[in-house]
Amino acid sequence: MKRCLALLLTLASCATANAQTTVWRCGADGRSYGDSACADGRVVAVADPRSAGEVSQAHEVLARDQRLARALVAERRERERERAAHGNGLSGIGPSAVVRPAVTEKAAQQRQKQLRQLQKPRPAAAGTSRAADRATRRARG
């Protein structure tokens, strides 16, 4: 009996909550709302024109979006756990294969030999100083 009475009271309170009430917009800047009239207040239309089918459809969409959001949060947390387990590096990028030098040792030695030969001072032509010889070489191009 008490359960029936509690259920009846709950349904009655829900019915009064869903009933159309008048909402007033008050205040100098219109940021205050109330259920009673106020000075310089305006009535705000709060009626929900949607049908019961549209409301239930909206609730289904909301429930689906919430399930999707929970799944995405779980997926993000799993990725973060994996990333923490792999360290601070970029995930999915492992060490590369053995890197071979682009230039072999023999080619490097030959290149060093060529550079040393270019750096050796060449003898000046007979009868000219070294400084003059360098200047004439630069002028010839």
Stockholm file with secondary structure:
# STOCKHOLM 1.0

chainA/1-141         MKRCLALLLTLASCATANAQTTVWRCGADGRSYGDSACADGRVVAVADPRSAGEVSQAHEVLARDQRLARALVAERRERERERAAHGNGLSGIGPSAVVRPAVTEKAAQQRQKQLRQLQKPRPAAAGTSRAADRATRRARG
#=GR chainA/1-141 SS CHHHHHHHHHHHHHHHHHSCCCEEEESSSSCEEESSCCTTCEEECCCCCCCHHHHHHHHHHHHHHHHHHHHHHHHHHHHHHHHHHHCSSCTTCCCCCCCCCSSCHHHHHHHHHHHHHHHSCCCCCTTSCHHHHHHHHHHHC
#=GC SS_cons         CHHHHHHHHHHHHHHHHHSCCCEEEESSSSCEEESSCCTTCEEECCCCCCCHHHHHHHHHHHHHHHHHHHHHHHHHHHHHHHHHHHCSSCTTCCCCCCCCCSSCHHHHHHHHHHHHHHHSCCCCCTTSCHHHHHHHHHHHC
//
